[in-house]
Amino acid sequence: MSINSLLAFDRGRSLFLPAHGRGKALPNELKQLLKHRAGVWDLPELPELGGPLVSEGAIARSQESAALGIGAKKGWYGINGATGLLQAALFSIVRPGQYVLMPRNVHRSLIHACAISDLRPVLFDLPFKSDRGHFGPPDEMWLEGVLNELLFTEVKIAAVVLVHPTYHGYASDIRPLVKMFHKRGWPVLVDEAHGAHFASGLEIGLPCSGLSAGADLIVHSLHKSSTGLVQTAALWLQGELVDPLAVERSVGWLQTSSPSALLLASCEAALMEWRTSSGQRKLSARIDEARQISSRLRELGLPILSNQDPLRLILHTALAGVSGFEADDWLIARGLIAELPEPGCLTFCLGFAVQKGLVRSLKRGWETLLEANSYKQSLPSFVAPPLPLLMVPSIPCAEAWRSSSKSIPLEDSVDNISAELICPYPPGIPLLIPGEVLNQSRVEWLLDQKNLWPNQIPNQIRVVSDQKLN
Ligand SMILES: Cc1ncc(COP(=O)(O)O)c(C=O)c1O
């Protein structure tokens, strides 16, 4: 079957990303554009259009106006997802050989950035929710502990990354966190891929955005948390700690020389929608509806976990003795297609389309799943990864990844140094990064994870040749 033939047919209720719900919630302006003769909108960087890095033209004006609207000093549209803009943002604040403090739940794109440019990640551990196997967000006290631990190391931090909110919609108040890093003079990059709607400016009970928290660079994935087409994203700059020219240069390193005009129009439409009263009503209605859906499902007895983003619905399948993967297969067969299956949960992304009848469908799907598995006990709780509060890879990530390496069975890898990333996708959170030492407890934990994440963790691992510790 060709790719083309697979795209258009109906495949059930889309509770996955992109958040526009298979076109239903695309901004009207974009829907109108797509009604024109197919392909007519596929234009190069004509003078009147320009591009994200061109100072004249409609795109430059649109970026300026979007930055003003959201309260940033400067903004860039991105057409390689949050991935491309996160990497560009990181390159603008950390130089080769410098250290960057980041949480353990960082997206793999930032580890890739470290490998590309020889940046040195200093990974801090996070609170772990063992009933479901998720990392939670750190609070001020947690980060005080991290900073104390940092005093025992030799590293000099150049910048900090925060992930806010997480894929599952967990978020803490990041205002004090940004402040504590600023006190030390460190610029803060917030990966707000899943939280563009936090920055809508509406009083609808969502967590504070990185912009309001005073972070220096903030990246939004517009297809994950706004109504953009896949690959659309935005990067915002504010404050005085980061040089806009450095950001501009880094964006230029990673951007195609032929950015898609359609995707740029989609960035604009998604961002401008929440500046209009109809767009604001739509967002507010979706948030209300999402809150009603989760409270109704809870009343009906479905194990929906608490989080801070109403648009992420986490079904705690482990309670029924089934993994999120089994639940996903079951529900897909019944026309309900989730976003993120994991060992203990199945996460649905409600997105910005109306979700009529969802409570009924989920209730029915869940009840039949329970019936089919009625003999099962709840799954045991999940074991936290055996990680120190702070970890600096024993050899730089960039060096380990490029080193001469050999492939050995995971179970025989104790005391070796990893030459690769182990990273189930989704969610794209690395369980191991290149340069980390595979100690006994880590290898045992990874072998356990292999059973929990079917086909996502290889039997063999590439380790750095001639670097066995014992
Ligand atoms: C936390 C986080 N950041 C960044 C990304 C990358 O986003 P994009 O797909 O827009 O490149 C993801 C993707 O899953 C993510 O979960």
PDBQT file of the ligand as one rigid body, heavy atoms in Angstrom, charges set to zero:
ROOT
HETATM    1  C1  LIG A 501       8.644  16.642  26.051  1.00  0.00    +0.000 C 
HETATM    2  C2  LIG A 501       8.835  16.637  24.563  1.00  0.00    +0.000 A 
HETATM    3  N1  LIG A 501       9.618  17.575  24.012  1.00  0.00    +0.000 NA
HETATM    4  C3  LIG A 501       9.832  17.631  22.685  1.00  0.00    +0.000 A 
HETATM    5  C4  LIG A 501       9.255  16.729  21.824  1.00  0.00    +0.000 A 
HETATM    6  C5  LIG A 501       9.500  16.835  20.348  1.00  0.00    +0.000 C 
HETATM    7  O1  LIG A 501       8.385  17.412  19.743  1.00  0.00    +0.000 OA
HETATM    8  P1  LIG A 501       8.141  17.415  18.169  1.00  0.00    +0.000 P 
HETATM    9  O2  LIG A 501       7.474  16.122  17.849  1.00  0.00    +0.000 OA
HETATM   10  O3  LIG A 501       7.248  18.583  17.930  1.00  0.00    +0.000 OA
HETATM   11  O4  LIG A 501       9.451  17.526  17.496  1.00  0.00    +0.000 OA
HETATM   12  C6  LIG A 501       8.425  15.727  22.353  1.00  0.00    +0.000 A 
HETATM   13  C7  LIG A 501       7.837  14.716  21.474  1.00  0.00    +0.000 C 
HETATM   14  O5  LIG A 501       7.219  13.772  21.858  1.00  0.00    +0.000 OA
HETATM   15  C8  LIG A 501       8.211  15.675  23.753  1.00  0.00    +0.000 A 
HETATM   16  O6  LIG A 501       7.423  14.744  24.311  1.00  0.00    +0.000 OA
ENDROOT
TORSDOF 0
